[in-house]
Amino acid sequence: MTYCVGILVDDGLVMIADTRTNAGVDNISVFRKLHLFQKPGEYVFALATAGNLAVSQSVLTLISEGFHNPDTGETETLVKAPSMFAAAQMIGRAIREVHRVDGISQEMAQSGTFDVTVLLGGQVRGGRLRLFMIYSAGNFIEATADTPYLQIGEHKYGKPILDRSVTEKTGLYDALKIGLISMDSTIRSNLSVGLPIDLIVVRRDAIEPDLTYRIDESEPYFHDLREHWSAALREAHQSLPPPPYKTR
């Protein structure tokens, strides 16, 4: 299991992913799940993956090495995608191709054993900054002003803070802060999600990362953030009036 979140606001894009994978409580490993493809001024693609690690790695390899186009004789790769929509289509195609080559049926994919979902965020020169979630079937949805964030993996614990705090008008680094609180809430409630955390911040129309960073156990800001958030929650519930239902 994993947790990844993408937040798209007026000022830009935030992508955050944990790195924990496990095949049981005694087989826990660290694998990068947030991947960056970039050529400053031309394109920036940030991909976060959740689900079966073997399928995820096969999909990443396929979009990197590309598809042969028999009509043009060219190899089509992610970095040649002319738009973010075309990039999302290519990733969906890669997921379907991995399922086909590996003999994974739709029923097996839907069971979760061979499931994979991908968050794709970024911008291609001449286009706009966009954020997509690509499902295991290869179809996808896009973040909108009404829903400016998308999650994959173990999303339920981190969703309430996003629902209450994130709008398209949220500042870019405020979005990063809220995303990290969402990640901390998930880490506290689910042992299958854990540090290190990878993050990418992209300013709108910059077409290059503003920040790429890894947070590990020794990171002082994240430690302080989770302590301050816990203290703020305790103060908040203590300041609320008691329920008026007591009879004696």
Secondary structure as GFF3:
##gff-version 3
##sequence-region A 1 248
A	DSSP	beta_strand	3	9	.	.	.	ID=ss1
A	DSSP	beta_strand	12	18	.	.	.	ID=ss2
A	DSSP	beta_strand	20	22	.	.	.	ID=ss3
A	DSSP	beta_strand	28	30	.	.	.	ID=ss4
A	DSSP	beta_strand	34	39	.	.	.	ID=ss5
A	DSSP	beta_strand	43	51	.	.	.	ID=ss6
A	DSSP	alpha_helix	53	65	.	.	.	ID=ss7
A	DSSP	beta_strand	67	68	.	.	.	ID=ss8
A	DSSP	beta_strand	75	76	.	.	.	ID=ss9
A	DSSP	three_ten_helix	78	80	.	.	.	ID=ss10
A	DSSP	alpha_helix	84	101	.	.	.	ID=ss11
A	DSSP	alpha_helix	106	111	.	.	.	ID=ss12
A	DSSP	beta_strand	116	124	.	.	.	ID=ss13
A	DSSP	beta_strand	130	134	.	.	.	ID=ss14
A	DSSP	beta_strand	140	142	.	.	.	ID=ss15
A	DSSP	beta_strand	149	153	.	.	.	ID=ss16
A	DSSP	alpha_helix	159	165	.	.	.	ID=ss17
A	DSSP	alpha_helix	172	189	.	.	.	ID=ss18
A	DSSP	beta_strand	197	203	.	.	.	ID=ss19
A	DSSP	beta_strand	209	215	.	.	.	ID=ss20
A	DSSP	alpha_helix	220	239	.	.	.	ID=ss21
###
